[in-house]
């Protein structure tokens, strides 16, 4: 689950290797009898309206000037601010950033079309200052809305995890998004949920120096897998009956295919960037309580 039209091209592999990997993934998927948030032949988990009221859908207005295309996810962290991945705003140094005037954010809808939800224009978008220079690391961005989101039963703020010293390994996490449902780019009509398990960073084959700023999460095909279009969306855990956002959907760990059970996913760790988020927004998120707003 990462972006379809604005996604990280992390896998610059030779064509022979790509063909071999595609063959391997096809065999594995056939044996599992499943496609991929991505749940395949297993029944997908489609949350009811209001179950994940902090979910945001980042969209582009289509040429008909009436419909929208959802290309990334995000989370409502303040009535004026949405948290997302940097690559949803600017893919890399060679790609121009998305234009605020062409970008919209939807809240309060479980439909990919944003039917019945609030659709708000974008004032400005910012990416982490070292994202481009580190080859896609520090994959975090912020979107300031033109007008504040109207909070209610189906639109609420998500609390951010702030303790970067806390170990999250072994915790069950929840991923939500409108990303494609298989590697053939089939798009869902409704929001989907995957159940993940935060794992040792080594399972994502990441460099050790990034283990404090990124999260590795694993799941079975039946539990759901991240795929293109889910980028920027929230990874959450439940604490005392309340959802807490611990990660931002960033990229797949090993292969450029979603439908492989051992292909884990990587998330930007929110608590490692609380100071940056607070600086950009002017809000101290170590003290901010979304429950009273």
C-alpha contacts under 8 A as a table, 3 or more apart, distances in Angstrom:
res1	aa1	res2	aa2	distance
1	X	37	X	6.72
1	X	38	X	7.92
1	X	177	X	7.41
1	X	178	X	8.00
1	X	179	X	4.92
1	X	180	X	6.52
1	X	225	X	6.97
1	X	226	X	3.62
1	X	227	X	2.08
1	X	228	X	3.85
1	X	229	X	5.19
1	X	230	X	3.94
1	X	231	X	6.01
1	X	249	X	7.84
1	X	258	X	7.39
2	X	7	X	6.28
2	X	8	X	7.94
2	X	72	X	6.96
2	X	179	X	6.52
2	X	226	X	6.88
2	X	227	X	4.96
2	X	228	X	3.28
2	X	229	X	4.15
2	X	230	X	4.21
2	X	231	X	3.71
2	X	232	X	7.48
2	X	249	X	7.15
2	X	250	X	6.97
2	X	251	X	6.59
3	X	6	X	5.18
3	X	7	X	4.27
3	X	8	X	7.50
3	X	71	X	5.33
3	X	72	X	5.28
3	X	88	X	6.94
3	X	179	X	7.24
3	X	227	X	7.85
3	X	228	X	4.48
3	X	229	X	3.56
3	X	230	X	6.00
3	X	231	X	5.22
4	X	7	X	5.74
4	X	71	X	5.79
4	X	72	X	7.81
4	X	179	X	7.83
4	X	180	X	7.92
4	X	228	X	5.16
4	X	229	X	5.03
5	X	71	X	5.93
5	X	229	X	7.96
6	X	71	X	6.52
6	X	72	X	7.64
6	X	87	X	7.08
6	X	88	X	5.68
6	X	89	X	7.69
6	X	90	X	7.69
6	X	91	X	6.47
7	X	87	X	6.40
7	X	88	X	6.59
7	X	91	X	6.35
7	X	228	X	7.26
7	X	229	X	7.78
7	X	231	X	7.59
8	X	87	X	6.23
8	X	91	X	5.85
8	X	92	X	7.85
8	X	136	X	7.95
8	X	251	X	7.41
9	X	12	X	6.96
10	X	251	X	7.98
10	X	256	X	7.97
11	X	255	X	7.39
11	X	256	X	6.28
13	X	17	X	6.45
13	X	18	X	6.22
14	X	17	X	5.45
14	X	18	X	6.31
15	X	18	X	4.95
15	X	19	X	6.17
16	X	19	X	5.20
16	X	20	X	6.26
17	X	20	X	5.07
17	X	21	X	6.09
18	X	21	X	5.10
18	X	22	X	6.07
19	X	22	X	5.05
19	X	23	X	6.24
20	X	23	X	5.13
20	X	24	X	6.25
21	X	24	X	4.99
21	X	25	X	6.02
21	X	255	X	7.68
22	X	25	X	5.10
22	X	26	X	6.07
22	X	257	X	7.78
23	X	26	X	5.13
23	X	27	X	6.33
24	X	27	X	5.25
24	X	28	X	6.25
25	X	28	X	5.09
25	X	29	X	5.99
25	X	257	X	7.31
25	X	259	X	7.00
25	X	260	X	6.05
26	X	29	X	5.14
26	X	30	X	6.06
27	X	30	X	5.13
27	X	31	X	6.25
28	X	31	X	5.19
28	X	32	X	6.25
28	X	260	X	6.70
29	X	32	X	5.00
29	X	33	X	6.00
29	X	34	X	5.80
29	X	35	X	6.54
29	X	259	X	6.28
29	X	260	X	6.57
30	X	33	X	4.95
30	X	34	X	6.83
32	X	221	X	7.82
33	X	40	X	7.34
33	X	41	X	6.33
34	X	39	X	6.51
34	X	40	X	3.83
34	X	41	X	4.62
34	X	42	X	6.47
34	X	221	X	6.88
34	X	222	X	7.74
34	X	259	X	7.70
35	X	38	X	6.07
35	X	39	X	5.90
35	X	40	X	3.19
35	X	41	X	6.13
35	X	181	X	7.26
35	X	182	X	5.48
35	X	183	X	7.87
35	X	221	X	7.80
35	X	259	X	5.94
36	X	39	X	4.54
36	X	40	X	4.78
36	X	181	X	5.65
36	X	182	X	4.78
36	X	183	X	7.29
36	X	221	X	6.25
36	X	224	X	6.70
36	X	225	X	6.09
36	X	227	X	7.85
36	X	258	X	5.96
36	X	259	X	4.37
36	X	260	X	7.71
37	X	44	X	7.21
37	X	177	X	7.41
37	X	178	X	7.77
37	X	179	X	6.53
37	X	180	X	6.82
37	X	181	X	5.22
37	X	182	X	7.87
37	X	192	X	5.88
37	X	193	X	6.58
37	X	194	X	6.27
37	X	224	X	5.20
37	X	225	X	5.30
37	X	226	X	5.85
37	X	227	X	6.56
38	X	44	X	7.69
38	X	180	X	7.03
38	X	181	X	4.22
38	X	182	X	5.51
38	X	221	X	7.27
38	X	224	X	5.41
38	X	225	X	5.26
38	X	226	X	6.90
38	X	227	X	6.87
38	X	258	X	7.21
38	X	259	X	6.90
39	X	42	X	5.49
39	X	43	X	6.70
39	X	44	X	5.42
39	X	181	X	7.07
39	X	221	X	5.68
39	X	222	X	5.42
39	X	223	X	6.81
39	X	224	X	4.83
39	X	225	X	6.91
40	X	43	X	7.42
40	X	44	X	7.61
40	X	181	X	7.38
40	X	182	X	7.23
40	X	221	X	7.32
40	X	222	X	7.51
42	X	222	X	5.83
43	X	222	X	7.99
44	X	192	X	6.92
44	X	193	X	7.66
44	X	224	X	7.58
45	X	192	X	5.65
45	X	193	X	5.35
45	X	194	X	7.03
46	X	190	X	6.80
46	X	191	X	5.94
46	X	192	X	4.65
46	X	193	X	6.19
47	X	51	X	6.08
47	X	52	X	7.56
47	X	110	X	7.71
47	X	191	X	6.70
47	X	192	X	6.39
47	X	193	X	6.72
48	X	51	X	5.62
48	X	110	X	7.37
49	X	52	X	7.50
49	X	53	X	7.75
49	X	108	X	7.51
49	X	109	X	6.78
49	X	110	X	5.93
49	X	154	X	6.64
50	X	53	X	4.95
50	X	108	X	7.12
50	X	153	X	6.32
50	X	154	X	4.26
50	X	155	X	7.23
51	X	154	X	7.72
52	X	55	X	5.86
52	X	154	X	7.78
53	X	107	X	7.56
53	X	108	X	6.15
53	X	153	X	7.46
53	X	154	X	4.86
53	X	155	X	4.55
53	X	156	X	5.12
53	X	157	X	7.43
54	X	75	X	5.46
54	X	76	X	5.10
54	X	77	X	7.61
54	X	107	X	7.49
54	X	108	X	7.97
54	X	155	X	5.96
54	X	156	X	5.09
54	X	157	X	5.27
54	X	158	X	5.59
55	X	73	X	7.36
55	X	74	X	6.25
55	X	75	X	5.02
55	X	76	X	6.61
55	X	107	X	6.58
55	X	108	X	7.62
55	X	176	X	7.54
55	X	177	X	7.83
55	X	233	X	7.38
55	X	234	X	7.42
56	X	73	X	5.65
56	X	74	X	4.68
56	X	75	X	5.10
56	X	76	X	6.42
56	X	82	X	7.58
56	X	105	X	6.44
56	X	106	X	5.67
56	X	107	X	5.22
56	X	108	X	7.97
56	X	233	X	7.53
57	X	70	X	6.09
57	X	71	X	7.69
57	X	72	X	6.20
57	X	73	X	4.73
57	X	74	X	6.12
57	X	105	X	5.53
57	X	106	X	5.08
57	X	107	X	6.77
57	X	112	X	7.89
57	X	114	X	7.88
57	X	178	X	7.76
58	X	70	X	5.65
58	X	71	X	6.12
58	X	72	X	5.13
58	X	73	X	5.59
58	X	74	X	6.81
58	X	103	X	7.12
58	X	104	X	5.97
58	X	105	X	4.62
58	X	106	X	6.60
59	X	68	X	5.98
59	X	69	X	5.20
59	X	70	X	4.24
59	X	71	X	5.75
59	X	72	X	7.09
59	X	103	X	5.79
59	X	104	X	5.14
59	X	105	X	5.92
59	X	106	X	7.52
60	X	68	X	5.54
60	X	69	X	5.24
60	X	70	X	6.62
60	X	71	X	7.46
60	X	102	X	5.95
60	X	103	X	5.02
60	X	104	X	6.17
61	X	65	X	6.08
61	X	66	X	7.22
61	X	67	X	6.20
61	X	68	X	4.59
61	X	69	X	6.49
61	X	102	X	6.40
61	X	103	X	6.95
61	X	104	X	7.37
62	X	65	X	5.51
62	X	66	X	6.82
62	X	67	X	5.56
62	X	68	X	5.33
62	X	69	X	6.56
63	X	66	X	7.86
64	X	67	X	6.66
67	X	113	X	7.30
68	X	113	X	6.39
68	X	114	X	7.85
69	X	113	X	7.22
70	X	73	X	7.87
70	X	112	X	6.60
70	X	113	X	7.48
70	X	178	X	7.46
70	X	229	X	7.43
71	X	88	X	7.85
71	X	179	X	7.91
71	X	229	X	5.22
71	X	230	X	7.87
72	X	88	X	6.21
72	X	178	X	7.85
72	X	179	X	7.71
72	X	229	X	5.03
72	X	230	X	5.66
72	X	231	X	5.26
72	X	232	X	5.90
72	X	233	X	7.06
73	X	84	X	6.72
73	X	177	X	6.21
73	X	178	X	7.35
73	X	229	X	7.10
73	X	230	X	5.57
73	X	231	X	5.75
73	X	232	X	4.76
73	X	233	X	4.11
73	X	234	X	7.60
74	X	82	X	6.19
74	X	83	X	5.48
74	X	84	X	4.58
74	X	85	X	7.69
74	X	231	X	7.93
74	X	232	X	5.00
74	X	233	X	4.32
74	X	234	X	6.28
74	X	248	X	7.98
75	X	82	X	5.38
75	X	83	X	5.24
75	X	84	X	6.72
75	X	157	X	7.88
75	X	158	X	7.06
75	X	233	X	6.37
75	X	234	X	6.01
76	X	79	X	6.94
76	X	81	X	6.27
76	X	82	X	4.70
76	X	83	X	6.58
76	X	156	X	7.20
76	X	157	X	5.26
76	X	158	X	6.22
77	X	81	X	5.94
77	X	82	X	5.80
77	X	83	X	6.60
77	X	157	X	5.15
77	X	158	X	5.35
77	X	159	X	6.81
77	X	160	X	7.52
77	X	290	X	7.61
78	X	81	X	4.98
78	X	82	X	7.04
78	X	157	X	6.05
78	X	290	X	7.30
79	X	148	X	4.91
79	X	149	X	4.97
79	X	150	X	7.28
79	X	151	X	7.62
79	X	157	X	7.41
80	X	144	X	5.73
80	X	145	X	5.21
80	X	146	X	7.69
80	X	147	X	6.79
80	X	148	X	4.82
80	X	149	X	6.63
81	X	142	X	6.88
81	X	143	X	5.69
81	X	144	X	4.78
81	X	145	X	6.07
81	X	281	X	7.54
82	X	142	X	5.79
82	X	143	X	5.03
82	X	144	X	6.55
82	X	145	X	7.63
83	X	140	X	7.55
83	X	141	X	6.15
83	X	142	X	4.90
83	X	143	X	6.52
83	X	232	X	7.44
84	X	88	X	7.15
84	X	140	X	5.98
84	X	141	X	5.16
84	X	142	X	6.00
84	X	143	X	7.56
84	X	231	X	7.72
84	X	232	X	4.09
84	X	233	X	6.32
84	X	234	X	7.92
84	X	248	X	6.51
85	X	88	X	5.46
85	X	89	X	7.30
85	X	127	X	7.94
85	X	139	X	5.27
85	X	140	X	4.25
85	X	141	X	5.05
85	X	142	X	7.88
85	X	231	X	6.51
85	X	232	X	4.16
85	X	233	X	7.71
85	X	248	X	6.39
85	X	249	X	6.93
85	X	250	X	6.45
86	X	89	X	5.37
86	X	90	X	6.23
86	X	91	X	7.48
86	X	126	X	7.73
86	X	127	X	5.00
86	X	128	X	6.82
86	X	131	X	7.10
86	X	138	X	7.81
86	X	139	X	4.80
86	X	140	X	4.43
86	X	141	X	4.36
86	X	142	X	7.84
86	X	232	X	7.76
87	X	90	X	4.87
87	X	91	X	4.40
87	X	92	X	7.14
87	X	136	X	7.53
87	X	139	X	6.52
87	X	140	X	7.73
87	X	141	X	7.98
88	X	91	X	6.58
88	X	141	X	7.99
88	X	231	X	6.99
88	X	232	X	6.66
89	X	97	X	5.64
89	X	98	X	5.37
89	X	125	X	7.07
89	X	126	X	7.59
89	X	127	X	7.12
89	X	141	X	7.22
90	X	93	X	7.87
90	X	95	X	6.56
90	X	96	X	6.38
90	X	97	X	4.28
90	X	98	X	6.25
90	X	127	X	7.79
91	X	95	X	5.97
91	X	96	X	7.84
91	X	97	X	7.33
92	X	95	X	5.41
92	X	96	X	7.92
92	X	132	X	5.98
92	X	135	X	7.73
92	X	136	X	7.38
93	X	96	X	7.52
93	X	132	X	5.99
98	X	102	X	7.56
98	X	103	X	7.34
99	X	102	X	5.45
99	X	103	X	6.44
100	X	103	X	5.10
100	X	104	X	7.79
100	X	121	X	7.67
100	X	122	X	5.19
100	X	123	X	6.13
100	X	124	X	5.76
100	X	125	X	6.85
101	X	121	X	7.29
101	X	122	X	6.62
101	X	123	X	7.75
103	X	121	X	6.56
103	X	122	X	6.11
104	X	119	X	6.51
104	X	120	X	5.62
104	X	121	X	4.65
104	X	122	X	5.83
105	X	119	X	5.62
105	X	120	X	5.34
105	X	121	X	6.46
105	X	122	X	7.29
106	X	109	X	7.32
106	X	114	X	6.13
106	X	117	X	6.23
106	X	118	X	5.40
106	X	119	X	4.40
106	X	120	X	6.38
107	X	114	X	7.59
107	X	117	X	5.48
107	X	118	X	5.16
107	X	119	X	6.65
107	X	149	X	7.88
107	X	154	X	7.99
107	X	155	X	6.26
108	X	116	X	7.45
108	X	117	X	4.72
108	X	118	X	6.27
108	X	154	X	4.91
108	X	155	X	5.07
109	X	112	X	7.82
109	X	114	X	5.41
109	X	115	X	6.35
109	X	116	X	5.98
109	X	117	X	4.61
109	X	118	X	7.71
109	X	154	X	7.69
110	X	114	X	7.07
110	X	190	X	5.44
110	X	191	X	5.02
111	X	114	X	5.09
111	X	115	X	5.94
111	X	189	X	5.80
111	X	190	X	4.56
111	X	191	X	6.23
112	X	115	X	7.69
112	X	178	X	6.11
112	X	188	X	7.08
112	X	189	X	5.34
112	X	190	X	5.57
112	X	191	X	6.73
113	X	189	X	7.42
114	X	117	X	5.44
114	X	118	X	7.74
114	X	119	X	7.59
118	X	149	X	7.60
120	X	145	X	6.73
120	X	146	X	6.82
120	X	147	X	6.79
120	X	149	X	7.52
121	X	145	X	6.12
121	X	146	X	5.39
121	X	147	X	7.38
122	X	125	X	7.59
122	X	143	X	6.93
122	X	144	X	6.12
122	X	145	X	4.61
122	X	146	X	5.10
123	X	143	X	7.59
123	X	144	X	5.47
123	X	145	X	5.22
123	X	146	X	4.63
124	X	143	X	5.98
124	X	144	X	5.31
124	X	145	X	7.23
125	X	141	X	7.29
125	X	142	X	5.73
125	X	143	X	4.48
125	X	144	X	6.26
126	X	141	X	5.51
126	X	142	X	5.24
126	X	143	X	6.52
127	X	131	X	7.01
127	X	139	X	7.82
127	X	140	X	6.11
127	X	141	X	4.18
127	X	142	X	6.46
128	X	131	X	5.42
128	X	138	X	6.45
128	X	139	X	7.09
128	X	140	X	5.86
128	X	141	X	5.99
128	X	276	X	8.00
129	X	132	X	7.40
130	X	133	X	5.31
130	X	134	X	6.04
130	X	137	X	7.67
130	X	138	X	6.63
131	X	134	X	5.53
131	X	135	X	6.70
131	X	136	X	5.34
131	X	137	X	5.44
131	X	138	X	5.08
131	X	139	X	5.96
131	X	140	X	7.75
132	X	135	X	5.69
132	X	136	X	5.99
132	X	137	X	7.83
133	X	136	X	7.66
134	X	137	X	5.43
134	X	138	X	7.66
136	X	139	X	6.04
138	X	213	X	7.60
138	X	268	X	6.91
139	X	250	X	6.53
139	X	268	X	6.18
140	X	232	X	7.87
140	X	248	X	7.37
140	X	268	X	6.88
142	X	277	X	7.75
145	X	148	X	6.37
145	X	149	X	7.96
149	X	155	X	7.85
150	X	155	X	7.11
151	X	154	X	7.56
151	X	155	X	4.96
151	X	156	X	5.49
151	X	157	X	7.96
152	X	155	X	5.11
152	X	156	X	6.36
153	X	156	X	7.13
157	X	290	X	5.63
157	X	291	X	7.47
158	X	243	X	7.06
158	X	244	X	6.53
158	X	245	X	6.68
158	X	290	X	6.64
159	X	243	X	7.20
159	X	244	X	5.20
159	X	245	X	6.22
159	X	289	X	7.05
159	X	290	X	6.04
160	X	244	X	5.67
160	X	245	X	4.93
160	X	246	X	6.61
160	X	270	X	7.02
160	X	271	X	7.40
160	X	285	X	7.37
161	X	244	X	5.96
161	X	245	X	5.72
161	X	246	X	5.26
161	X	270	X	6.44
161	X	271	X	5.40
162	X	270	X	7.27
162	X	271	X	4.36
162	X	272	X	7.66
162	X	274	X	6.43
162	X	285	X	7.78
162	X	286	X	6.22
163	X	166	X	5.67
163	X	271	X	5.76
164	X	167	X	7.96
164	X	212	X	7.47
164	X	271	X	4.98
164	X	272	X	5.71
168	X	171	X	5.74
168	X	198	X	6.52
169	X	197	X	7.90
169	X	198	X	5.05
169	X	199	X	5.17
169	X	200	X	6.28
170	X	197	X	6.25
170	X	198	X	5.39
170	X	199	X	6.09
171	X	197	X	5.92
171	X	198	X	5.53
171	X	237	X	7.36
172	X	195	X	7.07
172	X	196	X	5.86
172	X	197	X	4.70
172	X	198	X	6.41
172	X	237	X	6.42
173	X	195	X	6.03
173	X	196	X	5.00
173	X	197	X	5.77
173	X	198	X	6.74
173	X	235	X	6.45
173	X	236	X	5.38
173	X	237	X	4.67
173	X	238	X	7.54
174	X	193	X	6.79
174	X	194	X	5.83
174	X	195	X	4.97
174	X	196	X	5.94
174	X	235	X	5.63
174	X	236	X	5.16
174	X	237	X	6.25
175	X	193	X	5.56
175	X	194	X	5.08
175	X	195	X	6.52
175	X	196	X	7.21
175	X	226	X	7.72
175	X	233	X	7.45
175	X	234	X	6.23
175	X	235	X	4.88
175	X	236	X	6.65
176	X	191	X	6.88
176	X	192	X	5.60
176	X	193	X	4.46
176	X	194	X	6.42
176	X	230	X	7.48
176	X	233	X	6.68
176	X	234	X	6.72
176	X	235	X	7.41
177	X	191	X	5.63
177	X	192	X	5.65
177	X	193	X	6.77
177	X	229	X	7.41
177	X	230	X	4.94
177	X	233	X	6.24
178	X	187	X	7.54
178	X	188	X	6.49
178	X	189	X	7.87
178	X	190	X	6.78
178	X	191	X	5.14
178	X	192	X	6.39
178	X	229	X	6.23
178	X	230	X	5.95
179	X	187	X	6.64
179	X	188	X	7.21
179	X	226	X	7.59
179	X	227	X	5.74
179	X	228	X	5.28
179	X	229	X	3.76
179	X	230	X	4.45
179	X	231	X	7.90
180	X	183	X	7.47
180	X	185	X	5.45
180	X	186	X	5.35
180	X	187	X	4.49
180	X	188	X	6.36
180	X	227	X	6.02
180	X	228	X	5.69
180	X	229	X	6.11
180	X	230	X	7.82
181	X	185	X	6.97
181	X	186	X	5.64
181	X	187	X	5.92
181	X	188	X	6.36
181	X	227	X	7.22
182	X	185	X	5.89
182	X	186	X	5.98
182	X	227	X	7.66
182	X	258	X	7.01
182	X	259	X	6.78
183	X	186	X	7.50
183	X	257	X	6.37
183	X	258	X	6.42
183	X	259	X	6.95
188	X	191	X	7.34
193	X	224	X	7.28
194	X	223	X	5.61
194	X	224	X	4.44
194	X	225	X	6.34
194	X	226	X	7.62
195	X	219	X	6.84
195	X	223	X	5.23
195	X	224	X	6.35
196	X	217	X	5.95
196	X	218	X	5.55
196	X	219	X	4.95
196	X	223	X	7.09
196	X	224	X	7.71
197	X	217	X	5.30
197	X	218	X	5.22
197	X	219	X	6.21
198	X	215	X	7.08
198	X	216	X	5.91
198	X	217	X	4.34
198	X	218	X	6.45
199	X	203	X	6.85
199	X	215	X	7.75
199	X	216	X	5.51
199	X	217	X	5.36
199	X	218	X	6.51
200	X	203	X	5.79
200	X	204	X	7.93
200	X	216	X	6.58
201	X	204	X	5.65
201	X	205	X	7.01
201	X	206	X	6.58
201	X	208	X	7.99
201	X	211	X	6.04
201	X	214	X	7.99
201	X	215	X	6.54
201	X	216	X	5.18
202	X	205	X	4.95
202	X	206	X	6.19
202	X	208	X	7.97
203	X	206	X	7.86
203	X	216	X	6.97
203	X	264	X	7.42
204	X	216	X	5.79
204	X	217	X	7.96
204	X	253	X	4.97
204	X	254	X	6.98
204	X	263	X	7.99
204	X	264	X	6.09
204	X	265	X	6.98
204	X	266	X	7.01
205	X	253	X	6.88
205	X	254	X	7.44
206	X	210	X	7.10
206	X	211	X	7.43
206	X	253	X	7.74
207	X	210	X	5.85
207	X	211	X	7.23
208	X	211	X	5.46
209	X	212	X	7.34
210	X	213	X	5.38
210	X	214	X	6.01
211	X	214	X	5.40
211	X	215	X	6.96
212	X	215	X	7.84
212	X	269	X	7.55
212	X	272	X	7.14
213	X	268	X	6.20
213	X	269	X	5.05
213	X	270	X	7.81
213	X	271	X	8.00
213	X	272	X	5.45
213	X	273	X	7.99
214	X	247	X	7.89
214	X	266	X	6.68
214	X	267	X	5.53
214	X	268	X	4.56
214	X	269	X	4.73
215	X	247	X	7.02
215	X	266	X	5.63
215	X	267	X	4.95
215	X	268	X	6.25
215	X	269	X	5.81
216	X	264	X	6.96
216	X	265	X	5.95
216	X	266	X	4.83
216	X	267	X	6.48
217	X	264	X	5.92
217	X	265	X	5.52
217	X	266	X	6.45
217	X	267	X	7.78
218	X	262	X	7.58
218	X	263	X	7.77
218	X	264	X	4.90
218	X	265	X	6.65
219	X	223	X	5.94
219	X	224	X	6.64
219	X	225	X	6.70
219	X	261	X	6.99
219	X	264	X	7.18
220	X	223	X	5.18
220	X	224	X	6.43
220	X	225	X	7.42
220	X	261	X	5.42
220	X	262	X	7.92
221	X	224	X	5.13
221	X	225	X	6.28
221	X	259	X	6.99
221	X	260	X	7.33
221	X	261	X	5.63
225	X	258	X	6.40
225	X	259	X	7.21
226	X	230	X	6.49
226	X	252	X	7.68
226	X	258	X	6.60
226	X	265	X	6.78
227	X	230	X	5.93
227	X	231	X	7.83
227	X	252	X	7.96
227	X	257	X	7.97
227	X	258	X	5.46
228	X	231	X	6.73
230	X	233	X	5.71
230	X	249	X	6.76
231	X	248	X	7.52
231	X	249	X	4.84
231	X	250	X	5.63
231	X	251	X	7.35
232	X	248	X	5.37
232	X	249	X	4.90
232	X	250	X	6.47
233	X	248	X	5.66
233	X	249	X	5.34
234	X	245	X	6.18
234	X	246	X	7.64
234	X	247	X	5.95
234	X	248	X	5.02
234	X	249	X	6.37
235	X	245	X	5.75
235	X	246	X	5.84
235	X	247	X	4.65
235	X	248	X	5.82
235	X	249	X	6.75
235	X	267	X	7.57
236	X	243	X	5.99
236	X	244	X	5.27
236	X	245	X	4.26
236	X	246	X	5.43
236	X	247	X	6.73
237	X	243	X	5.63
237	X	244	X	5.44
237	X	245	X	6.58
237	X	246	X	6.94
238	X	241	X	5.73
238	X	242	X	5.31
238	X	243	X	4.66
238	X	244	X	6.21
239	X	242	X	5.24
239	X	243	X	6.39
239	X	244	X	6.85
245	X	270	X	7.26
246	X	269	X	5.96
246	X	270	X	5.33
246	X	271	X	6.85
247	X	267	X	5.24
247	X	268	X	5.25
247	X	269	X	4.67
247	X	270	X	5.20
248	X	267	X	5.05
248	X	268	X	4.99
248	X	269	X	6.75
248	X	270	X	6.94
249	X	265	X	7.96
249	X	266	X	6.72
249	X	267	X	4.71
249	X	268	X	6.67
250	X	265	X	7.71
250	X	266	X	5.72
250	X	267	X	4.96
250	X	268	X	6.26
251	X	265	X	5.95
251	X	266	X	5.32
251	X	267	X	7.00
252	X	255	X	6.72
252	X	256	X	6.80
252	X	257	X	7.99
252	X	258	X	7.64
252	X	263	X	6.86
252	X	264	X	6.18
252	X	265	X	4.36
252	X	266	X	5.91
253	X	263	X	6.09
253	X	264	X	5.31
253	X	265	X	5.06
253	X	266	X	6.00
254	X	263	X	5.79
254	X	264	X	7.22
255	X	258	X	7.88
255	X	263	X	6.44
257	X	260	X	6.73
257	X	263	X	7.82
258	X	263	X	7.10
259	X	263	X	7.93
260	X	263	X	5.38
261	X	264	X	7.52
269	X	272	X	5.78
269	X	273	X	7.41
270	X	273	X	5.53
270	X	274	X	6.55
271	X	274	X	5.37
272	X	275	X	7.86
273	X	276	X	5.26
273	X	277	X	6.18
274	X	277	X	5.08
274	X	278	X	6.00
274	X	285	X	6.61
274	X	286	X	7.32
275	X	278	X	5.15
275	X	279	X	6.10
276	X	279	X	5.04
276	X	280	X	6.22
277	X	280	X	5.39
277	X	281	X	6.13
277	X	283	X	7.97
277	X	285	X	7.64
278	X	281	X	5.35
278	X	282	X	5.48
278	X	283	X	4.96
278	X	284	X	5.01
278	X	285	X	5.81
279	X	282	X	5.30
279	X	283	X	7.14
279	X	284	X	7.83
283	X	288	X	7.28
284	X	287	X	5.74
284	X	288	X	6.00
285	X	288	X	4.67
285	X	289	X	7.89
289	X	292	X	6.10
289	X	293	X	7.41
290	X	293	X	5.36
